[in-house]
């Protein structure tokens, strides 16, 4: 169990994190959301033991980070946004070094190495120099170093930033595999990514925790009056050309639709639709038959989550 | 202790895996070779003991410059490349990080200076050299190197990049050397204070002549310990920034 109580962190007079409190249960995968400057990275750095909190307490299974910092850090694996890697070392040598730094014996390091390489999908790169690796593989080596000593809590700061779609898919698999062994805290701007990987989300705004949603995306989406429930594939976001009232009437009358919200923006009708089943084609056929122009069809869940995120973190004018 | 040795081994490996380490090694050997042949042996007849004394005197230059240059990347490079985060989020203390880095740099400097031992041995070809004088001289070089590398490590701990660390480390070593000159123009009791602080003059010369001066060893150990302590404090302070 990870307990964070009234955590605050100042840089001089500037308060980066203010009175943040939350708990994370063993085995949970928790997402950390917030705009740039919201205090996400500072919070993660404090949790990783890199920065000392100005006030408040952080405990992992009762071990307090300020009272027993070395024991605390033994239970943490941390991957910053830019993986901390020694470019002149091979992947294998680097991981052996990390293992020994974290207190593992030489025999334990050799026993653990194949497991970690398999988890991070790095088996074929063990002898390659880190300087020769692509960005995606560097991220994986970063994850491998974070989990090498079997920490209680793995902290990943923007683990998917800068990855191409193929690397993103690989990274998603790696992160999901981590959950079997550790509690995972992920910070990301990639909202669909968070919704696919995390059990729960914490939203930070100007250093304060503004939202804690337990069922992603339903709770977070509901926060801004969106539609909740149903599998992700049943959520569709539509940009239409037509009359607002006519579209609303069509959607309300359609047996395909469980619920919808409709609004007019810049001459278009934006509709967020929750379908009864995974049948967006049938809905689109109905709309086209009624003379409504289809300009765009999107994954509704991603759009909804993004709206929720922007609403929650919006600055007051 | 294991963590200290692991960090030291990694540091030593980083010199051997980089062009930087080999360039410093080559330059020190080149300079020491020239100093031995041109300055120490020279072209006029000399006593063997004087040849050795002058070689050890010239060797202090490479110990001091080499010490600063080898200590320069120890912590500043980790900071600029982001790998200091790896160390500071591992279950090791700041003292262990500093000690490991320091031992790595000092080991490499010792290794390089160890490679020059054949030069004093060459004096045996045309003269007679005292191995006690060689031993005392190299002990003095090691003690001086230990102090200089500690000063350089401190400069590296408080600098954002390696260049700044080199300039700062060089300046600090320069101040400690110039304390000798300041002592010459000072009145008591400051005269003796500056004379004691001087890194080279009073403390190194006995070693050149084959005498092991305990007071000087204590001085070099104190300088090394003091700057390593400051380096540890500087790293700890980073967690509060």
Contacts between the chains, C-beta under 8 A, distances in Angstrom:
chain1	res1	chain2	res2	distance
A	11	B	241	7.3
A	48	B	89	4.9
A	49	B	88	7.5
A	49	B	89	5.6
A	50	B	85	6.2
A	50	B	88	5.5
A	50	B	89	5.4
A	50	B	239	6.8
A	51	B	239	5.7
A	51	B	240	7.8
A	51	B	241	7.8
A	52	B	239	4.7
A	52	B	240	5.5
A	70	B	91	4.7
A	70	B	92	7.3
A	70	B	93	6.4
A	71	B	91	7.2
A	73	B	89	6.0
A	73	B	90	6.4
A	73	B	91	4.6
A	74	B	91	4.2
A	76	B	89	6.5
A	78	B	85	7.4
A	78	B	89	4.6
A	80	B	82	6.9
A	80	B	85	5.6
A	82	B	82	5.3
A	84	B	81	7.7
A	84	B	82	4.9
A	84	B	83	4.5
A	84	B	84	7.7
A	84	B	85	4.7
A	84	B	86	3.9
A	85	B	83	7.0
A	86	B	10	7.5
A	86	B	14	7.5
A	86	B	83	6.1
A	87	B	81	7.9
A	88	B	14	6.4
A	88	B	17	4.5
A	88	B	18	6.5
A	89	B	17	8.0
A	97	B	6	6.6
A	97	B	10	5.7
A	98	B	86	7.2
A	98	B	90	7.6
A	100	B	2	7.0
A	100	B	3	7.7
A	100	B	6	4.7
A	101	B	3	6.1
A	101	B	6	5.9
A	101	B	7	7.4
A	101	B	86	7.9
A	101	B	87	7.4
A	101	B	90	4.6
A	101	B	91	8.0
A	101	B	92	6.3
A	102	B	90	5.7
A	102	B	91	6.1
A	103	B	2	7.9
A	103	B	3	7.7
A	103	B	91	5.9
A	145	B	86	7.0
